[in-house]
Structure formats: structure tokens, C-alpha cells
């Protein structure tokens, strides 16, 4: 489960409930729970389910997301499950052309994330039964509809996959806008990858010193220096990656100087380097 299980859940201006109508496969139910908790959502509502939250297969598929099953609630109708919602959003993979396009007005999951991000209310995101989807009657009760950008030749996704795609986009939007700004979304994988200008100069100077320590003529050294510098900068290293590369390059330079009998390794051997003044 990881060593950060005690982290608080991420927050949003809106509260979200995932609503499953007539879910019939306990494996799907468990997989939905796992996807939800992966992206920091825990409120699950079941409408007339054909399997139970305590089913052993559902528990097994949920893995460490059993808390979602523990606190999920069951309702007889979609109306009851969404009675406290400020916004009800349906989902469908059926994108008919013709007259029904007047009824099925869709947005994509990333558009959903943008639309609800500043919404201060309770959102119910509704999914239909496996193999059937939401009925026309239930779709009519929704404020608008979401569809996945699946290939038109095979547009209907598995229930758990559809839920995963939607909650991923919702959480992705939170990460982009709030990572590192709240306890529930620590800045573990940095979003900002640009190097500080001074660190960049240190890195480039370290490459220059390594190139200068190589045996051979000046053309070979300059060619190596340019190729390595451009390869490194093209990869857009993070601050931490650049710092580790600097340490390794310094060690490599020292080792070459030692092998070549260049006494510079002894007088200038160090773990830190300061950028040259322009």
C-alpha cells in the first residue's frame, strides 16, 4: 500500500460521488474502488446492485481500497442516489449520429475536470450497468453527459476502465493546479523541471572539465563536450538529477586525471564546483 497511507485525501472545491447503476460483476466493483482510491476519491454509491460490497472477489480486486467498499451506500433508484447532488453527470459510450445527437450532448473527461474544478457543490458522476450502460430514462435525469475518446470502431469501455479514465482526469487537474500546496498532494514527482540558471552553468562547466580531461586532440574534446551537453539538456533534467550528474562527472574527471598522471586531480579534487564568471 505504500508508506504514505496516512496522508489526507486530496481536496477539491467540489465533492464527488461515483454512482454505479446495477453493477453486476464483483470484480468490476472492486476494480472501481481501487481506481477511485488511486486518485483520492472514496465516495461510492450503488443503485440496485446485482452484487454485494462484501463479496470476496470484490474485496480481492479492491486490494487496499477496502475502505471504499466499507463506506459505500446503496439506493433503490438513481433519483434517491442523487437527491443531494447539485450536479448529476451521466456517462455513455453510445454516440449515435442522427436524431439522437440532439439528446446526447457530450463532453470529454478533461473538459469535465475543467468544468467542475471551480464548482462548489456535490457532483454525482453516474455509470451504467456492464454491457448495457445507462438507460435513456436515466440519461435524461442527468445535467450533461461525459464520453471517453474511444475509437468509434469499438467505443464501449469496461466499467472499471471508464471510471478510471474519469477519476484520472479529475485528479490530474488537481495535481497540475495544487500539487505541493496541500498535505494530500505532496510534491514527490516535481512538476517544475526547469533548471536554476546557476545550476545549469555548473552542470555545463562540469561537462567542459570532463571533456578537457579526455585524451586526444582538441577537436575530439570539443565534439564530446558539445554532444554530451546537448544530450543532457535535451533530456530536461530536474534539479536533483542535475546535481547527481555533476557529482558523477566530477568523479569521472578526477579519475581520468589520476590515470593520465595529471596532478590537477590532486590539487583540484573536490565535491563541489562554482560556476565560472562570464
N, C-alpha and C positions, 0 to 999 in steps of 0.2 A: 504493500500500500504506500510505502514511502515514509520518509521521516518528517513529513510536514502535514500529517493528517490532522494536527490540532489547529491548523490555520483557519481563520474565519472564512466563511464563504465570501466570494466577491459580491459587491453591491451594485445596484443599478437604480436609476430613478424610478423604474417600474418594477413591479413584482410579477413573476412569471409562473404560470401553472401549465404543465403539459397534460393534455386531456386525451386519453385513448378510448375510442368507442369500440366496444365489442372485441377487445383483444382476445385472441383465441389460443395463441401459442405461448406457453410459459417461457420458452427460450427467448422469444422476441421481447417479452415483458422484462425479463432480466437484463437483456442487452440494452433496452431503452434506459433502464435505471443506471447502468454503467456509463452510458454516454452522457446522461444528464449530470451525474456527479463529476465525470471527467471535466466538464465545462462549468461546474459550480452552480448547478441548479438541482433542487431537491423536491420541489412541489409537484407531485404526480396525482392525477385524478383519473379514475376508471369509470367508464359509463357502461353499465350492463356487461361486465366482462364474462368471457367464457372460460377463463382460467383464474386461479386464485394467487394472491400475492405470497402465500405461504407454500406454494408448490415448490418442490425440491429442485426442479430444473430451473425455475425462475431464480431461486436463491443461488444456484451454482453459476448461472450465467451472469448474475449481477456482481459476482465476486465480492469486492469490498464496498459495494454500493447498497448493501442490505438496508441501510438506514432509509433509503428512498422507498423501499418496499414496506418497511415498518410503519412509516407515517403516511402512506398513500391512503386516499379516501375513495369510497365507492358511491356511485349515484345511479339512479334508475334511468334518468334521461339526460340528454345534453343540456336542456334548459335548466335543470337542477344543478348540474355541474358548473354552469357558467353564470349562475344567477348573481354572483357578487363581482362579476368582471366588468371593467369599464370598456374593454375591447375584446372581441372574440374574433380570432383569425383562423380560418379553415385552411386545409391543405388538400391538394389533389394533383394527381399526375395525368388526369384526363383533360387534354387540351383540344377539345373538338373545334373544328372550323365550321363556319356557317352560323345558323341562328343562335346556337348556344354560346357563341362568343359574347353575346350581349349579357349573358348571365355570369360567365366565368371571367372575371377581371382579376388577373394575377399580378403579383409582384414576386421577385426573386428573393431568396433568403438574405442576401446582403442589403437589398432595399428594405426588407423588414427590419434589419438591425438598425439602419439609419432612421427609420420612421419612429421606432419605439424608444430610441435612446434617450430622448428628452421627454418621454411620456411619463407623467407622474400618476400612475394608476395600476390597476391589476389587469394583466393580459393573460388570456387563455389561448393557447396555441393547440388546435384540435387536429387529431389524426384519426382516420377511419380504420375499419377492420381490415385485417390482412386479406388480400385477394378481392376485396370489394371497394375499399375506400369509403369516403363519406357519401351518404345518400344526398340526392338533390334537395330533399327537405332539410337535412342538417346543414348543407352548404348555404341554404337560403337564410339560416339563422346567424350566419357569420357577417361581420362587418366588411371584411375583404378576404382574399384568398392568396395563398403562397403556393408556388410550384417550384420544383427543383429544375435546374438546367440540364435535365437528362436528354439523351439522344431520342429524337422523335421515333426512331425505329423500335425502341424498347424503353418507353418513358416511365413505366411504373417501377418504383424502387421498393425494396423491402422496408417494412415498417421501421425497424430499428435503424436502418441506414438513413431513412428520411428524417427521423428525429435527430440523429447525429449531425446531419448536414445543417439543420436549422439551428440547433443549440451551438454548434461550432461557430457559425456566422455571428450569432448574438454575442458569444463570448469573445470572439475575435475583435469585434468592435470595441468591447470593454478594454481588452488588452491594449489596443492601439491608443486609446484615449486616456487610460488610467493606470497602466502598469507602473509600479514603483511609487504610486501615490496613495495606496491604501494597503492595509495589512494583508488582505485576501489575495492580492496580486503582487507579490514581491518581484523585484527586478532581477530575476535569476538569469534569464536569457535577455541580454540588453537589446533594446530597440534601436538605440543610438549607436551606430557603428563607425562614425567618423572619428579619425584620429585627431588628437590635440596637435596643433601645428608644431609645438616644440618636440613632442614625442615623435612625430613624423620625421623631423630633421635629425633626431638622434638615430632613428632606425636607418635612414638613408646614409648617414655618416658611418654607421657600423658596417653597412654593406660596402661602403667605399674602402674602409680599412681592411676588411677581409679580402677584397679584390686586390688591394695593394700588397698584401702579403703573399699572394699566389706566385709561384714560379712562372717564368716565361716572359714574353715581351709586353710592352705597354698596350699594344693593340688587343692582346688576349685579355689582359686585366680589365680594360675599359669595356670590352664586349661582355665579359662576365658580369661586371658591375651593372651595366645597363639592363641586361637580361634579367638578373635577379631582382633589381629594383622594380622593374615594370611588372614582373610576375607577382611580387609581393603586393604592390599597390593595386593591381588588378583584382586581387582576391579580397580587397577591402577588409583588412584585419581589424579586429577590435582592439581596444586599449590593452587588455590583458594578453591577447595573442602577440601584439607587437612587443610588449615588454619581455615576454618569454623568448621571442625570436632574437631580441637584442642580446640577452644573456647567452644564448647558444652561439650566436655569431661571434661574440667576444671570445668565448672559449675556443671556437674554431680558429680564430685569428691567432690567439696565443699559442695554440698547438702547432700551427704551421710555422710560426716564427721560431719556436723551440726546435722543431725538426730541422729547419733550414739553418740553424745556428745563428739566427738574428737575435742579438742581445736586446732588441726592443721588447721582446716578450718579458724580460726580467724587469726592465725599468718602467714599462707601461702596463704591466699586468694588473687588471682591475675588474671590478664587477659593475662599475658604473661608467657612464660616458656623458660628457657635456657637449651640447651642440656647438659647432664652430660658429664664430661670429661672421656675418656676411661681410 
